Amino acid sequence: MPVVQSRVTIPNAPRKGKLVRVLLKPGVYIQMYEAEARARGLLPPAEKKRPLVANKKRGVADNKAA
């Protein structure tokens, strides 16, 4: 059994994003990054998130009798 003299830390490669499986033809899948698959047109464009709307609740009138 090998003996570990010292541990070497190898930095992880920078992540490019999420990996996805893409169907090329029936029974043939490839794995690639999501951004690359969208750039090649293999996945539909990402859905755009709607901007948050400020709270539209009316405030209490200052001059109204309680």
mmJSON file of the N, C-alpha and C atoms, coordinates in Angstrom:
{"data_MODEL":{"atom_site":{
"group_PDB":["ATOM","ATOM","ATOM","ATOM","ATOM","ATOM","ATOM","ATOM","ATOM","ATOM","ATOM","ATOM","ATOM","ATOM","ATOM","ATOM","ATOM","ATOM","ATOM","ATOM","ATOM","ATOM","ATOM","ATOM","ATOM","ATOM","ATOM","ATOM","ATOM","ATOM","ATOM","ATOM","ATOM","ATOM","ATOM","ATOM","ATOM","ATOM","ATOM","ATOM","ATOM","ATOM","ATOM","ATOM","ATOM","ATOM","ATOM","ATOM","ATOM","ATOM","ATOM","ATOM","ATOM","ATOM","ATOM","ATOM","ATOM","ATOM","ATOM","ATOM","ATOM","ATOM","ATOM","ATOM","ATOM","ATOM","ATOM","ATOM","ATOM","ATOM","ATOM","ATOM","ATOM","ATOM","ATOM","ATOM","ATOM","ATOM","ATOM","ATOM","ATOM","ATOM","ATOM","ATOM","ATOM","ATOM","ATOM","ATOM","ATOM","ATOM","ATOM","ATOM","ATOM","ATOM","ATOM","ATOM","ATOM","ATOM","ATOM","ATOM","ATOM","ATOM","ATOM","ATOM","ATOM","ATOM","ATOM","ATOM","ATOM","ATOM","ATOM","ATOM","ATOM","ATOM","ATOM","ATOM","ATOM","ATOM","ATOM","ATOM","ATOM","ATOM","ATOM","ATOM","ATOM","ATOM","ATOM","ATOM","ATOM","ATOM","ATOM","ATOM","ATOM","ATOM","ATOM","ATOM","ATOM","ATOM","ATOM","ATOM","ATOM","ATOM","ATOM","ATOM","ATOM","ATOM","ATOM","ATOM","ATOM","ATOM","ATOM","ATOM","ATOM","ATOM","ATOM","ATOM","ATOM","ATOM","ATOM","ATOM","ATOM","ATOM","ATOM","ATOM","ATOM","ATOM","ATOM","ATOM","ATOM","ATOM","ATOM","ATOM","ATOM","ATOM","ATOM","ATOM","ATOM","ATOM","ATOM","ATOM","ATOM","ATOM","ATOM","ATOM","ATOM","ATOM","ATOM","ATOM","ATOM","ATOM","ATOM","ATOM","ATOM","ATOM","ATOM","ATOM","ATOM","ATOM"],
"id":[1,2,3,4,5,6,7,8,9,10,11,12,13,14,15,16,17,18,19,20,21,22,23,24,25,26,27,28,29,30,31,32,33,34,35,36,37,38,39,40,41,42,43,44,45,46,47,48,49,50,51,52,53,54,55,56,57,58,59,60,61,62,63,64,65,66,67,68,69,70,71,72,73,74,75,76,77,78,79,80,81,82,83,84,85,86,87,88,89,90,91,92,93,94,95,96,97,98,99,100,101,102,103,104,105,106,107,108,109,110,111,112,113,114,115,116,117,118,119,120,121,122,123,124,125,126,127,128,129,130,131,132,133,134,135,136,137,138,139,140,141,142,143,144,145,146,147,148,149,150,151,152,153,154,155,156,157,158,159,160,161,162,163,164,165,166,167,168,169,170,171,172,173,174,175,176,177,178,179,180,181,182,183,184,185,186,187,188,189,190,191,192,193,194,195,196,197,198],
"type_symbol":["N","C","C","N","C","C","N","C","C","N","C","C","N","C","C","N","C","C","N","C","C","N","C","C","N","C","C","N","C","C","N","C","C","N","C","C","N","C","C","N","C","C","N","C","C","N","C","C","N","C","C","N","C","C","N","C","C","N","C","C","N","C","C","N","C","C","N","C","C","N","C","C","N","C","C","N","C","C","N","C","C","N","C","C","N","C","C","N","C","C","N","C","C","N","C","C","N","C","C","N","C","C","N","C","C","N","C","C","N","C","C","N","C","C","N","C","C","N","C","C","N","C","C","N","C","C","N","C","C","N","C","C","N","C","C","N","C","C","N","C","C","N","C","C","N","C","C","N","C","C","N","C","C","N","C","C","N","C","C","N","C","C","N","C","C","N","C","C","N","C","C","N","C","C","N","C","C","N","C","C","N","C","C","N","C","C","N","C","C","N","C","C","N","C","C","N","C","C"],
"label_atom_id":["N","CA","C","N","CA","C","N","CA","C","N","CA","C","N","CA","C","N","CA","C","N","CA","C","N","CA","C","N","CA","C","N","CA","C","N","CA","C","N","CA","C","N","CA","C","N","CA","C","N","CA","C","N","CA","C","N","CA","C","N","CA","C","N","CA","C","N","CA","C","N","CA","C","N","CA","C","N","CA","C","N","CA","C","N","CA","C","N","CA","C","N","CA","C","N","CA","C","N","CA","C","N","CA","C","N","CA","C","N","CA","C","N","CA","C","N","CA","C","N","CA","C","N","CA","C","N","CA","C","N","CA","C","N","CA","C","N","CA","C","N","CA","C","N","CA","C","N","CA","C","N","CA","C","N","CA","C","N","CA","C","N","CA","C","N","CA","C","N","CA","C","N","CA","C","N","CA","C","N","CA","C","N","CA","C","N","CA","C","N","CA","C","N","CA","C","N","CA","C","N","CA","C","N","CA","C","N","CA","C","N","CA","C","N","CA","C","N","CA","C","N","CA","C","N","CA","C","N","CA","C"],
"label_alt_id":[null,null,null,null,null,null,null,null,null,null,null,null,null,null,null,null,null,null,null,null,null,null,null,null,null,null,null,null,null,null,null,null,null,null,null,null,null,null,null,null,null,null,null,null,null,null,null,null,null,null,null,null,null,null,null,null,null,null,null,null,null,null,null,null,null,null,null,null,null,null,null,null,null,null,null,null,null,null,null,null,null,null,null,null,null,null,null,null,null,null,null,null,null,null,null,null,null,null,null,null,null,null,null,null,null,null,null,null,null,null,null,null,null,null,null,null,null,null,null,null,null,null,null,null,null,null,null,null,null,null,null,null,null,null,null,null,null,null,null,null,null,null,null,null,null,null,null,null,null,null,null,null,null,null,null,null,null,null,null,null,null,null,null,null,null,null,null,null,null,null,null,null,null,null,null,null,null,null,null,null,null,null,null,null,null,null,null,null,null,null,null,null,null,null,null,null,null,null],
"label_comp_id":["MET","MET","MET","PRO","PRO","PRO","VAL","VAL","VAL","VAL","VAL","VAL","GLN","GLN","GLN","SER","SER","SER","ARG","ARG","ARG","VAL","VAL","VAL","THR","THR","THR","ILE","ILE","ILE","PRO","PRO","PRO","ASN","ASN","ASN","ALA","ALA","ALA","PRO","PRO","PRO","ARG","ARG","ARG","LYS","LYS","LYS","GLY","GLY","GLY","LYS","LYS","LYS","LEU","LEU","LEU","VAL","VAL","VAL","ARG","ARG","ARG","VAL","VAL","VAL","LEU","LEU","LEU","LEU","LEU","LEU","LYS","LYS","LYS","PRO","PRO","PRO","GLY","GLY","GLY","VAL","VAL","VAL","TYR","TYR","TYR","ILE","ILE","ILE","GLN","GLN","GLN","MET","MET","MET","TYR","TYR","TYR","GLU","GLU","GLU","ALA","ALA","ALA","GLU","GLU","GLU","ALA","ALA","ALA","ARG","ARG","ARG","ALA","ALA","ALA","ARG","ARG","ARG","GLY","GLY","GLY","LEU","LEU","LEU","LEU","LEU","LEU","PRO","PRO","PRO","PRO","PRO","PRO","ALA","ALA","ALA","GLU","GLU","GLU","LYS","LYS","LYS","LYS","LYS","LYS","ARG","ARG","ARG","PRO","PRO","PRO","LEU","LEU","LEU","VAL","VAL","VAL","ALA","ALA","ALA","ASN","ASN","ASN","LYS","LYS","LYS","LYS","LYS","LYS","ARG","ARG","ARG","GLY","GLY","GLY","VAL","VAL","VAL","ALA","ALA","ALA","ASP","ASP","ASP","ASN","ASN","ASN","LYS","LYS","LYS","ALA","ALA","ALA","ALA","ALA","ALA"],
"label_asym_id":["A","A","A","A","A","A","A","A","A","A","A","A","A","A","A","A","A","A","A","A","A","A","A","A","A","A","A","A","A","A","A","A","A","A","A","A","A","A","A","A","A","A","A","A","A","A","A","A","A","A","A","A","A","A","A","A","A","A","A","A","A","A","A","A","A","A","A","A","A","A","A","A","A","A","A","A","A","A","A","A","A","A","A","A","A","A","A","A","A","A","A","A","A","A","A","A","A","A","A","A","A","A","A","A","A","A","A","A","A","A","A","A","A","A","A","A","A","A","A","A","A","A","A","A","A","A","A","A","A","A","A","A","A","A","A","A","A","A","A","A","A","A","A","A","A","A","A","A","A","A","A","A","A","A","A","A","A","A","A","A","A","A","A","A","A","A","A","A","A","A","A","A","A","A","A","A","A","A","A","A","A","A","A","A","A","A","A","A","A","A","A","A","A","A","A","A","A","A"],
"label_entity_id":["1","1","1","1","1","1","1","1","1","1","1","1","1","1","1","1","1","1","1","1","1","1","1","1","1","1","1","1","1","1","1","1","1","1","1","1","1","1","1","1","1","1","1","1","1","1","1","1","1","1","1","1","1","1","1","1","1","1","1","1","1","1","1","1","1","1","1","1","1","1","1","1","1","1","1","1","1","1","1","1","1","1","1","1","1","1","1","1","1","1","1","1","1","1","1","1","1","1","1","1","1","1","1","1","1","1","1","1","1","1","1","1","1","1","1","1","1","1","1","1","1","1","1","1","1","1","1","1","1","1","1","1","1","1","1","1","1","1","1","1","1","1","1","1","1","1","1","1","1","1","1","1","1","1","1","1","1","1","1","1","1","1","1","1","1","1","1","1","1","1","1","1","1","1","1","1","1","1","1","1","1","1","1","1","1","1","1","1","1","1","1","1","1","1","1","1","1","1"],
"label_seq_id":[1,1,1,2,2,2,3,3,3,4,4,4,5,5,5,6,6,6,7,7,7,8,8,8,9,9,9,10,10,10,11,11,11,12,12,12,13,13,13,14,14,14,15,15,15,16,16,16,17,17,17,18,18,18,19,19,19,20,20,20,21,21,21,22,22,22,23,23,23,24,24,24,25,25,25,26,26,26,27,27,27,28,28,28,29,29,29,30,30,30,31,31,31,32,32,32,33,33,33,34,34,34,35,35,35,36,36,36,37,37,37,38,38,38,39,39,39,40,40,40,41,41,41,42,42,42,43,43,43,44,44,44,45,45,45,46,46,46,47,47,47,48,48,48,49,49,49,50,50,50,51,51,51,52,52,52,53,53,53,54,54,54,55,55,55,56,56,56,57,57,57,58,58,58,59,59,59,60,60,60,61,61,61,62,62,62,63,63,63,64,64,64,65,65,65,66,66,66],
"pdbx_PDB_ins_code":[null,null,null,null,null,null,null,null,null,null,null,null,null,null,null,null,null,null,null,null,null,null,null,null,null,null,null,null,null,null,null,null,null,null,null,null,null,null,null,null,null,null,null,null,null,null,null,null,null,null,null,null,null,null,null,null,null,null,null,null,null,null,null,null,null,null,null,null,null,null,null,null,null,null,null,null,null,null,null,null,null,null,null,null,null,null,null,null,null,null,null,null,null,null,null,null,null,null,null,null,null,null,null,null,null,null,null,null,null,null,null,null,null,null,null,null,null,null,null,null,null,null,null,null,null,null,null,null,null,null,null,null,null,null,null,null,null,null,null,null,null,null,null,null,null,null,null,null,null,null,null,null,null,null,null,null,null,null,null,null,null,null,null,null,null,null,null,null,null,null,null,null,null,null,null,null,null,null,null,null,null,null,null,null,null,null,null,null,null,null,null,null,null,null,null,null,null,null],
"Cartn_x":[0.843,0.0,0.892,0.603,1.444,1.26,2.338,2.321,2.317,1.417,1.31,2.311,3.297,4.312,3.786,3.244,2.68,1.527,0.568,-0.602,-0.393,-0.679,-0.565,-1.973,-2.227,-3.543,-3.485,-4.325,-4.405,-5.626,-5.435,-6.601,-7.584,-8.86,-9.885,-9.922,-10.229,-10.372,-11.581,-11.544,-12.69,-13.924,-15.041,-16.269,-16.818,-17.249,-17.785,-19.298,-19.909,-21.363,-21.908,-23.185,-23.877,-23.712,-23.437,-23.35,-24.746,-25.081,-26.379,-26.17,-27.142,-27.135,-27.985,-27.441,-28.133,-28.375,-29.614,-29.975,-29.641,-28.731,-28.381,-29.3,-29.466,-30.396,-30.871,-31.904,-32.433,-31.353,-31.175,-30.202,-28.799,-28.555,-27.216,-27.282,-26.651,-26.589,-25.139,-24.938,-23.617,-23.777,-22.706,-22.728,-21.884,-22.46,-21.738,-22.263,-21.575,-22.002,-23.246,-24.115,-25.407,-25.245,-24.325,-24.113,-23.673,-22.801,-22.321,-23.449,-24.291,-25.418,-26.415,-26.653,-27.567,-26.955,-25.636,-24.972,-25.041,-24.985,-25.06,-26.49,-27.467,-28.866,-29.436,-28.766,-29.249,-30.277,-30.302,-31.286,-32.025,-33.283,-33.998,-33.37,-33.579,-33.001,-33.5,-32.696,-33.072,-34.253,-35.13,-36.278,-35.805,-36.354,-35.985,-36.818,-36.166,-36.873,-37.514,-38.725,-39.422,-38.831,-38.675,-38.141,-39.141,-38.621,-39.483,-40.176,-41.454,-42.248,-42.323,-42.24,-42.339,-43.726,-43.821,-45.088,-46.073,-47.225,-48.198,-49.29,-49.124,-50.134,-50.22,-51.443,-51.639,-51.322,-50.704,-50.388,-51.589,-51.519,-52.586,-52.532,-53.69,-53.757,-53.498,-52.655,-52.311,-53.454,-54.277,-55.325,-56.668,-56.677,-57.916,-58.092,-59.292,-59.565,-59.631,-59.074,-59.047,-60.244],
"Cartn_y":[-1.167,0.0,1.236,2.223,3.414,4.29,4.949,5.839,7.271,8.081,9.48,10.294,10.869,11.681,13.094,13.728,15.068,15.206,15.987,16.193,17.439,17.317,18.435,18.884,20.156,20.669,21.189,20.647,21.06,21.955,23.176,24.061,23.518,23.659,23.211,24.135,23.558,24.375,25.279,26.484,27.375,26.785,26.876,26.301,27.207,26.602,27.36,27.449,26.773,26.807,25.411,25.27,24.016,23.078,21.808,20.806,20.266,20.118,19.583,18.507,17.58,16.556,17.051,16.993,17.486,16.309,16.163,15.097,15.558,14.85,15.178,14.466,13.175,12.374,11.255,10.545,9.531,8.558,8.534,7.64,8.202,9.412,10.005,11.303,11.276,12.446,12.882,14.173,14.691,15.581,15.738,16.572,17.8,18.961,20.216,21.258,22.376,23.448,24.105,24.537,25.1,26.333,27.221,28.436,28.095,27.104,26.7,26.076,25.262,24.636,25.692,26.716,27.791,28.59,28.816,29.565,28.81,27.477,26.673,26.441,26.864,26.713,25.342,24.565,23.242,23.292,24.384,24.596,25.891,25.998,27.264,28.36,29.615,30.712,30.69,31.2,31.221,32.167,31.808,32.658,33.897,35.033,36.281,36.437,36.835,37.056,38.428,38.488,39.768,40.612,41.908,42.759,42.851,42.966,43.094,44.444,44.433,45.659,46.161,47.458,48.037,47.758,47.7,47.438,48.563,48.216,49.217,49.465,48.946,49.13,50.604,51.092,52.493,52.715,53.815,54.155,54.785,54.928,55.518,57.029,57.627,59.087,59.747,60.782,61.47,62.323,62.847,63.785,63.096,61.787,61.049,60.805,60.996,60.766,59.274,58.834,57.404,57.011],
"Cartn_z":[0.0,0.0,0.0,-0.88,-0.947,0.288,0.652,1.804,1.287,1.834,1.418,2.215,1.527,2.188,2.461,1.445,1.605,0.624,1.014,0.156,-0.697,-1.947,-2.869,-3.216,-3.085,-3.449,-4.878,-5.696,-7.089,-7.227,-7.695,-7.804,-8.847,-8.523,-9.458,-10.66,-11.79,-12.998,-12.819,-13.341,-13.19,-13.878,-13.205,-13.747,-14.836,-15.902,-17.029,-16.983,-16.054,-15.956,-15.742,-16.001,-15.762,-16.954,-16.679,-17.734,-18.028,-19.301,-19.708,-20.759,-20.83,-21.877,-23.032,-24.236,-25.42,-26.357,-26.822,-27.758,-29.174,-29.829,-31.212,-32.186,-32.001,-32.781,-31.874,-32.226,-31.308,-30.824,-29.52,-28.905,-28.787,-29.297,-29.249,-28.45,-27.286,-26.426,-26.303,-26.15,-25.806,-24.587,-23.845,-22.658,-22.932,-22.719,-22.938,-21.964,-21.906,-21.027,-21.597,-20.691,-21.086,-21.971,-21.638,-22.426,-23.852,-23.979,-25.299,-26.118,-25.467,-26.165,-26.644,-25.823,-26.239,-27.384,-27.364,-28.429,-29.755,-29.699,-30.926,-31.395,-30.592,-30.972,-30.65,-29.809,-29.459,-28.333,-27.574,-26.525,-26.811,-26.384,-26.586,-25.741,-26.12,-25.344,-23.904,-22.998,-21.585,-21.387,-20.461,-20.177,-19.434,-19.834,-19.181,-17.923,-16.863,-15.61,-15.634,-15.118,-15.061,-13.946,-14.186,-13.12,-11.971,-10.766,-9.604,-9.615,-9.276,-9.262,-7.826,-7.674,-6.336,-5.773,-4.462,-3.808,-4.127,-4.666,-5.1,-4.062,-2.873,-1.84,-1.47,-1.388,-1.038,0.425,0.693,2.08,2.768,4.069,4.856,4.677,4.475,4.316,5.664,5.685,6.922,7.44,6.545,6.967,7.259,7.291,7.509,9.004,9.492,10.909,11.179,12.268,12.58,13.272],
"occupancy":[1.0,1.0,1.0,1.0,1.0,1.0,1.0,1.0,1.0,1.0,1.0,1.0,1.0,1.0,1.0,1.0,1.0,1.0,1.0,1.0,1.0,1.0,1.0,1.0,1.0,1.0,1.0,1.0,1.0,1.0,1.0,1.0,1.0,1.0,1.0,1.0,1.0,1.0,1.0,1.0,1.0,1.0,1.0,1.0,1.0,1.0,1.0,1.0,1.0,1.0,1.0,1.0,1.0,1.0,1.0,1.0,1.0,1.0,1.0,1.0,1.0,1.0,1.0,1.0,1.0,1.0,1.0,1.0,1.0,1.0,1.0,1.0,1.0,1.0,1.0,1.0,1.0,1.0,1.0,1.0,1.0,1.0,1.0,1.0,1.0,1.0,1.0,1.0,1.0,1.0,1.0,1.0,1.0,1.0,1.0,1.0,1.0,1.0,1.0,1.0,1.0,1.0,1.0,1.0,1.0,1.0,1.0,1.0,1.0,1.0,1.0,1.0,1.0,1.0,1.0,1.0,1.0,1.0,1.0,1.0,1.0,1.0,1.0,1.0,1.0,1.0,1.0,1.0,1.0,1.0,1.0,1.0,1.0,1.0,1.0,1.0,1.0,1.0,1.0,1.0,1.0,1.0,1.0,1.0,1.0,1.0,1.0,1.0,1.0,1.0,1.0,1.0,1.0,1.0,1.0,1.0,1.0,1.0,1.0,1.0,1.0,1.0,1.0,1.0,1.0,1.0,1.0,1.0,1.0,1.0,1.0,1.0,1.0,1.0,1.0,1.0,1.0,1.0,1.0,1.0,1.0,1.0,1.0,1.0,1.0,1.0,1.0,1.0,1.0,1.0,1.0,1.0,1.0,1.0,1.0,1.0,1.0,1.0],
"B_iso_or_equiv":[0.0,0.0,0.0,0.0,0.0,0.0,0.0,0.0,0.0,0.0,0.0,0.0,0.0,0.0,0.0,0.0,0.0,0.0,0.0,0.0,0.0,0.0,0.0,0.0,0.0,0.0,0.0,0.0,0.0,0.0,0.0,0.0,0.0,0.0,0.0,0.0,0.0,0.0,0.0,0.0,0.0,0.0,0.0,0.0,0.0,0.0,0.0,0.0,0.0,0.0,0.0,0.0,0.0,0.0,0.0,0.0,0.0,0.0,0.0,0.0,0.0,0.0,0.0,0.0,0.0,0.0,0.0,0.0,0.0,0.0,0.0,0.0,0.0,0.0,0.0,0.0,0.0,0.0,0.0,0.0,0.0,0.0,0.0,0.0,0.0,0.0,0.0,0.0,0.0,0.0,0.0,0.0,0.0,0.0,0.0,0.0,0.0,0.0,0.0,0.0,0.0,0.0,0.0,0.0,0.0,0.0,0.0,0.0,0.0,0.0,0.0,0.0,0.0,0.0,0.0,0.0,0.0,0.0,0.0,0.0,0.0,0.0,0.0,0.0,0.0,0.0,0.0,0.0,0.0,0.0,0.0,0.0,0.0,0.0,0.0,0.0,0.0,0.0,0.0,0.0,0.0,0.0,0.0,0.0,0.0,0.0,0.0,0.0,0.0,0.0,0.0,0.0,0.0,0.0,0.0,0.0,0.0,0.0,0.0,0.0,0.0,0.0,0.0,0.0,0.0,0.0,0.0,0.0,0.0,0.0,0.0,0.0,0.0,0.0,0.0,0.0,0.0,0.0,0.0,0.0,0.0,0.0,0.0,0.0,0.0,0.0,0.0,0.0,0.0,0.0,0.0,0.0,0.0,0.0,0.0,0.0,0.0,0.0],
"pdbx_formal_charge":[null,null,null,null,null,null,null,null,null,null,null,null,null,null,null,null,null,null,null,null,null,null,null,null,null,null,null,null,null,null,null,null,null,null,null,null,null,null,null,null,null,null,null,null,null,null,null,null,null,null,null,null,null,null,null,null,null,null,null,null,null,null,null,null,null,null,null,null,null,null,null,null,null,null,null,null,null,null,null,null,null,null,null,null,null,null,null,null,null,null,null,null,null,null,null,null,null,null,null,null,null,null,null,null,null,null,null,null,null,null,null,null,null,null,null,null,null,null,null,null,null,null,null,null,null,null,null,null,null,null,null,null,null,null,null,null,null,null,null,null,null,null,null,null,null,null,null,null,null,null,null,null,null,null,null,null,null,null,null,null,null,null,null,null,null,null,null,null,null,null,null,null,null,null,null,null,null,null,null,null,null,null,null,null,null,null,null,null,null,null,null,null,null,null,null,null,null,null],
"auth_seq_id":[1,1,1,2,2,2,3,3,3,4,4,4,5,5,5,6,6,6,7,7,7,8,8,8,9,9,9,10,10,10,11,11,11,12,12,12,13,13,13,14,14,14,15,15,15,16,16,16,17,17,17,18,18,18,19,19,19,20,20,20,21,21,21,22,22,22,23,23,23,24,24,24,25,25,25,26,26,26,27,27,27,28,28,28,29,29,29,30,30,30,31,31,31,32,32,32,33,33,33,34,34,34,35,35,35,36,36,36,37,37,37,38,38,38,39,39,39,40,40,40,41,41,41,42,42,42,43,43,43,44,44,44,45,45,45,46,46,46,47,47,47,48,48,48,49,49,49,50,50,50,51,51,51,52,52,52,53,53,53,54,54,54,55,55,55,56,56,56,57,57,57,58,58,58,59,59,59,60,60,60,61,61,61,62,62,62,63,63,63,64,64,64,65,65,65,66,66,66],
"auth_comp_id":["MET","MET","MET","PRO","PRO","PRO","VAL","VAL","VAL","VAL","VAL","VAL","GLN","GLN","GLN","SER","SER","SER","ARG","ARG","ARG","VAL","VAL","VAL","THR","THR","THR","ILE","ILE","ILE","PRO","PRO","PRO","ASN","ASN","ASN","ALA","ALA","ALA","PRO","PRO","PRO","ARG","ARG","ARG","LYS","LYS","LYS","GLY","GLY","GLY","LYS","LYS","LYS","LEU","LEU","LEU","VAL","VAL","VAL","ARG","ARG","ARG","VAL","VAL","VAL","LEU","LEU","LEU","LEU","LEU","LEU","LYS","LYS","LYS","PRO","PRO","PRO","GLY","GLY","GLY","VAL","VAL","VAL","TYR","TYR","TYR","ILE","ILE","ILE","GLN","GLN","GLN","MET","MET","MET","TYR","TYR","TYR","GLU","GLU","GLU","ALA","ALA","ALA","GLU","GLU","GLU","ALA","ALA","ALA","ARG","ARG","ARG","ALA","ALA","ALA","ARG","ARG","ARG","GLY","GLY","GLY","LEU","LEU","LEU","LEU","LEU","LEU","PRO","PRO","PRO","PRO","PRO","PRO","ALA","ALA","ALA","GLU","GLU","GLU","LYS","LYS","LYS","LYS","LYS","LYS","ARG","ARG","ARG","PRO","PRO","PRO","LEU","LEU","LEU","VAL","VAL","VAL","ALA","ALA","ALA","ASN","ASN","ASN","LYS","LYS","LYS","LYS","LYS","LYS","ARG","ARG","ARG","GLY","GLY","GLY","VAL","VAL","VAL","ALA","ALA","ALA","ASP","ASP","ASP","ASN","ASN","ASN","LYS","LYS","LYS","ALA","ALA","ALA","ALA","ALA","ALA"],
"auth_asym_id":["A","A","A","A","A","A","A","A","A","A","A","A","A","A","A","A","A","A","A","A","A","A","A","A","A","A","A","A","A","A","A","A","A","A","A","A","A","A","A","A","A","A","A","A","A","A","A","A","A","A","A","A","A","A","A","A","A","A","A","A","A","A","A","A","A","A","A","A","A","A","A","A","A","A","A","A","A","A","A","A","A","A","A","A","A","A","A","A","A","A","A","A","A","A","A","A","A","A","A","A","A","A","A","A","A","A","A","A","A","A","A","A","A","A","A","A","A","A","A","A","A","A","A","A","A","A","A","A","A","A","A","A","A","A","A","A","A","A","A","A","A","A","A","A","A","A","A","A","A","A","A","A","A","A","A","A","A","A","A","A","A","A","A","A","A","A","A","A","A","A","A","A","A","A","A","A","A","A","A","A","A","A","A","A","A","A","A","A","A","A","A","A","A","A","A","A","A","A"],
"auth_atom_id":["N","CA","C","N","CA","C","N","CA","C","N","CA","C","N","CA","C","N","CA","C","N","CA","C","N","CA","C","N","CA","C","N","CA","C","N","CA","C","N","CA","C","N","CA","C","N","CA","C","N","CA","C","N","CA","C","N","CA","C","N","CA","C","N","CA","C","N","CA","C","N","CA","C","N","CA","C","N","CA","C","N","CA","C","N","CA","C","N","CA","C","N","CA","C","N","CA","C","N","CA","C","N","CA","C","N","CA","C","N","CA","C","N","CA","C","N","CA","C","N","CA","C","N","CA","C","N","CA","C","N","CA","C","N","CA","C","N","CA","C","N","CA","C","N","CA","C","N","CA","C","N","CA","C","N","CA","C","N","CA","C","N","CA","C","N","CA","C","N","CA","C","N","CA","C","N","CA","C","N","CA","C","N","CA","C","N","CA","C","N","CA","C","N","CA","C","N","CA","C","N","CA","C","N","CA","C","N","CA","C","N","CA","C","N","CA","C","N","CA","C","N","CA","C","N","CA","C","N","CA","C"],
"pdbx_PDB_model_num":[1,1,1,1,1,1,1,1,1,1,1,1,1,1,1,1,1,1,1,1,1,1,1,1,1,1,1,1,1,1,1,1,1,1,1,1,1,1,1,1,1,1,1,1,1,1,1,1,1,1,1,1,1,1,1,1,1,1,1,1,1,1,1,1,1,1,1,1,1,1,1,1,1,1,1,1,1,1,1,1,1,1,1,1,1,1,1,1,1,1,1,1,1,1,1,1,1,1,1,1,1,1,1,1,1,1,1,1,1,1,1,1,1,1,1,1,1,1,1,1,1,1,1,1,1,1,1,1,1,1,1,1,1,1,1,1,1,1,1,1,1,1,1,1,1,1,1,1,1,1,1,1,1,1,1,1,1,1,1,1,1,1,1,1,1,1,1,1,1,1,1,1,1,1,1,1,1,1,1,1,1,1,1,1,1,1,1,1,1,1,1,1,1,1,1,1,1,1]
}}}
